[in-house]
Amino acid sequence: MHMPTPGDQTQGRILCVVGARPNFMKMAPIMAALGDLRSPPGLSLVHTGQHYDAAMNHQYFEALGIPQPDINLEVGSASHAVQTAEVMRRFEPVLDAVLPSAVLVVGDVNSTLACALVAAKKGVPVIHVEAGLRSFDRAMPEEINRILTDQISDLLFITERSGRANLLREGIAESRIHFVGNVMIDTLRRNLERSVPLSQILKDAGREDFLGGNAGYAVLTMHRPSNVDDPVILRTLLETVLKISRRLPVIFPMHPRTRAMIEEFGLEEMLDVPGLLLLSPMGYLEMLGLMKNARVMLTDSGGIQEETTALGVPCITLRNNTERPITVEEGTNTIAGQNPERILAAFEDILHSGGKAGRVPEFWDGQASTRIAAAIRGWLEHGSRS
Ligand code: UD1
């Protein structure tokens, strides 16, 4: 942990925060790009410990070359209130000790909001990467985290142009908003060559026979509370997946929340069918390997909507909305909600026609983190609290 010493120029130290799986692939290129600047700012990394299982956590640090965190707050799982409060309580003394020039948060998880709030209350500027995304669905915990984090951020980096309009509507000064592109796609491009082939994943799972004579496969990920916490909705979605699995084998790396819910509702048995392969959560390079050759992705993840658009792989989103509209307007994403008919219709369309063609959105070019680092450098040098 960096502690200030007499004579230490703490101006120019950025305290970076990660907490949960989708943060890791965003933070990796940002820290690398900041470190590559000619006179780089000091960097400290805090892991809140929101995610802690090896499969959700350590694997990502190793695969993506993220520096070991200077400190892990080890908050673990709890209700939203308790988890957010615990992050805040444990983060405050770290902020006091490091005295950074800014706190940099990414994405929309509870750790993002908790650390931004602590910093803002102490007058420490907040930098938010992946700002401005809106699903307009406040039942989604991430939507609350996005709106509140953006309100208290000083520097807001957006991935798509829709973010600017959303932020301006909410009264954010235009001078704080920077359209830089998508850091997740920086990570994707850098690691595509290193992705783990499907054959290896099947071998590791002891299921080299899984695809049989089939030419392709689908991949499913699902973990949103709105999909997995309600037994009727979860059963309906799984029944739809089973129908799909009779047409195309489905590989399902299962988030711990989803596994817990399937067990709680006694739905394990229905999933014991030949066309469905249940796996533990995948590491980043494994997931990339699975996605890049998939015939179709079925998902409720935000990040996967973007990654499939960048890869040109058809994506069916099992939600009624998206905070990433460019993946629908320009990319390969189809919003199908929780309705079996809509999901199956989208699936059949992809099987027959290959789905939407799509193109890679503006600035999803692998250079977003370089743009962010340059903007932060300028901001540190010239100072800005507009
Ligand atoms: C969190 C994020 C969500 C993100 C997702 C990616 C919030 C509000 N949600 O949801 O935006 O898409 O991460 O994974 O921040 N668990 C484990 N091991 C772990 C972590 C979690 O077993 O390492 C289990 C626990 O039973 C826990 C549950 O998963 O209660 C939910 O974890 P939590 O971090 O609260 O939210 P996620 O559903 O993972």
Residues whose N, C-alpha, C, O or C-beta is under 5 A from the ligand:
A	BS01	UD1	A20 R21 P22 Q50 H51 Y52 D53 M56 S77 A78 D108 V109 N110 P141 E142 H223 P256 R257
